[in-house]
């Protein structure tokens, strides 16, 4: 029928075919219009995120764009951290602050490599394109704690070339 069962030394695995319409991913991705895009290296993105997320690995990270720079910032129980990298603007004017869940963004960056086009679409939707992959992540609102902590003290800054 529409089932398949695998049996191996006391292990039973069963899968069932479900007939339904699958989401039209081409339509979904083509409908996204980035406000701006920048060219960057995935390894640099990963390194910066890992650097700042040590203060709050289960929290949120703020990405701030200003011209040719992208800064990562986290505030948590272990302090505040900020790291800045240089990016190459491709389309639009890179500017603004956007918040994302640290673990989800970190998981994505671990699975990608090489040069990436990073874009921000309406509502803070982050897009990452590499030669072989396309990734999207929805933005989140900053928590009240992050907003208060960020306003109280300026973070230590580290610049990358």
TORBALUM-530776 format. One line per 5 residues: number of its first residue (from 1); their letters; for each residue x, y, z of C-alpha. Coordinates in pm, 1 decimal. Layout:
<atoms>
NUM	A	X:Y:Z; ...
</atoms>
This chain:
<atoms>
1	XXXXX	0.0:0.0:0.0; 129.2:336.9:105.0; 348.0:206.2:387.5; 699.0:71.8:408.3; 844.3:-109.9:710.3
6	XXXXX	1213.2:-175.9:782.3; 1310.3:-439.1:1039.0; 1662.0:-487.5:1172.7; 1766.5:-680.0:1485.3; 1491.6:-569.2:1720.2
11	XXXXX	1445.4:-233.4:1551.8; 1127.2:-153.5:1359.9; 1094.3:158.3:1145.6; 776.5:242.2:957.0; 705.1:521.0:709.0
16	XXXXX	377.5:613.6:544.5; 316.4:810.5:225.9; 77.7:1099.2:277.6; -68.9:1247.6:-34.5; -109.0:1624.1:-11.0
21	XXXXX	3.3:1938.3:-183.8; 351.6:2044.0:-78.1; 425.6:2410.0:-8.3; 534.1:2600.2:-320.0; 881.2:2702.4:-200.6
26	XXXXX	969.5:2872.9:-528.6; 670.3:3104.6:-493.8; 749.9:3172.2:-128.9; 1112.8:3267.2:-191.0; 1042.3:3466.2:-508.4
31	XXXXX	785.4:3679.4:-325.0; 1050.7:3805.0:-78.6; 1185.5:4146.8:-172.9; 1493.5:4244.5:26.6; 1520.5:4606.4:137.9
36	XXXXX	1897.3:4566.0:107.4; 2157.2:4294.6:56.8; 2522.6:4263.5:154.4; 2796.5:4023.7:52.1; 2980.1:3855.4:338.3
41	XXXXX	3169.2:3543.3:441.3; 2978.7:3274.1:633.6; 3285.4:3190.7:845.5; 3303.7:3555.4:962.4; 2931.7:3558.4:1042.0
46	XXXXX	2966.0:3234.4:1238.9; 3274.4:3356.1:1429.6; 3108.2:3684.5:1527.2; 2788.1:3515.9:1639.1; 2979.9:3260.3:1846.4
51	XXXXX	3187.7:3539.5:1998.4; 2892.4:3743.3:2123.6; 2649.7:3462.2:2206.3; 2869.9:3335.7:2489.5; 2698.9:3586.4:2721.4
56	XXXXX	2348.8:3450.9:2644.0; 2351.6:3137.5:2422.5; 1976.3:3076.3:2457.5; 1874.9:3437.3:2398.2; 1851.1:3680.0:2111.9
61	XXXXX	2115.1:3851.0:1901.7; 2088.5:4198.8:1756.0; 2226.0:4257.9:1407.0; 2293.0:4625.4:1332.9; 2375.0:4743.2:982.8
66	XXXXX	2540.1:5073.7:904.0; 2696.6:5120.2:562.9; 2980.4:4871.6:527.7; 2961.1:4730.9:880.2; 2749.8:4466.2:1047.1
71	XXXXX	2761.6:4438.4:1424.5; 2643.2:4149.0:1638.0; 2534.0:4227.1:1994.0; 2409.7:4014.0:2284.1; 2328.0:4109.5:2640.2
76	XXXXX	2280.0:3848.3:2908.0; 2345.5:3732.7:3259.4; 2718.7:3705.5:3185.0; 2751.6:4062.0:3050.1; 2733.3:4232.8:2713.3
81	XXXXX	2927.2:4150.6:2398.7; 2960.2:4313.7:2058.3; 3156.3:4226.1:1747.0; 3180.7:4415.0:1418.7; 3259.0:4280.9:1071.6
86	XXXXX	3294.4:4449.4:734.2; 3040.6:4366.3:462.8; 3007.9:4472.6:99.2; 2672.8:4638.8:21.9; 2511.8:4501.5:-295.2
91	XXXXX	2164.0:4654.1:-315.1; 1987.7:4923.0:-115.1; 2129.5:5103.8:186.7; 2222.9:4863.2:469.7; 2087.5:5017.4:788.7
96	XXXXX	1881.2:4935.5:1094.7; 1867.9:4693.5:1386.7; 1716.2:4345.8:1367.5; 1677.2:4075.5:1634.1; 1697.9:3698.1:1584.4
101	XXXXX	1699.1:3388.1:1803.3; 2063.5:3301.7:1861.8; 2031.3:2922.3:1849.5; 1839.6:2921.7:1520.0; 2080.7:3159.6:1349.5
106	XXXXX	2378.6:2967.1:1484.4; 2233.6:2639.8:1357.7; 2194.9:2786.8:1010.4; 2545.6:2930.0:998.3; 2696.0:2596.7:1105.6
111	XXXXX	2535.4:2430.0:803.2; 2655.0:2689.9:549.3; 2996.9:2779.3:411.5; 3161.3:3012.0:163.1; 3045.8:3352.5:49.4
116	XXXXX	2686.5:3450.6:120.9; 2442.4:3719.3:21.1; 2266.1:3835.2:335.7; 1946.0:4032.8:292.7; 1679.2:4189.3:508.2
121	XXXXX	1323.6:4187.6:376.2; 1008.6:4351.5:512.0; 936.0:4276.5:875.6; 1299.1:4192.0:948.4; 1298.7:3863.1:754.3
126	XXXXX	1662.7:3758.0:717.0; 1767.1:3576.8:399.1; 2099.1:3403.9:338.0; 2195.6:3276.7:-7.3; 2502.1:3071.0:-81.9
131	XXXXX	2589.4:2885.5:-399.7; 2404.4:2573.2:-281.0; 2155.2:2689.6:-19.2; 1884.5:2940.1:65.0; 1794.0:3016.1:426.6
136	XXXXX	1527.4:3239.3:584.6; 1468.8:3340.0:944.2; 1195.9:3562.2:1081.7; 1293.4:3847.0:1306.9; 1183.3:3869.1:1669.2
141	XXXXX	1115.6:4159.5:1899.9; 1381.3:4251.0:2152.8; 1289.5:4144.1:2503.9; 1233.4:4412.0:2765.8; 1549.8:4297.4:2946.0
146	XXXXX	1766.7:4335.3:2636.0; 1633.5:4684.3:2568.7; 1697.5:4799.0:2927.7; 2045.2:4642.7:2946.4; 2149.8:4789.4:2612.5
151	XXXXX	2037.3:5135.4:2722.1; 2222.3:5118.1:3058.0; 2578.0:5042.7:2947.9; 2770.4:5053.5:2623.7; 2912.3:4714.3:2516.4
156	XXXXX	3279.6:4636.6:2475.8; 3368.6:4655.6:2108.4; 3594.7:4432.6:1902.9; 3660.5:4515.9:1536.3; 3738.1:4260.9:1268.5
161	X	3903.7:4355.5:940.7
</atoms>
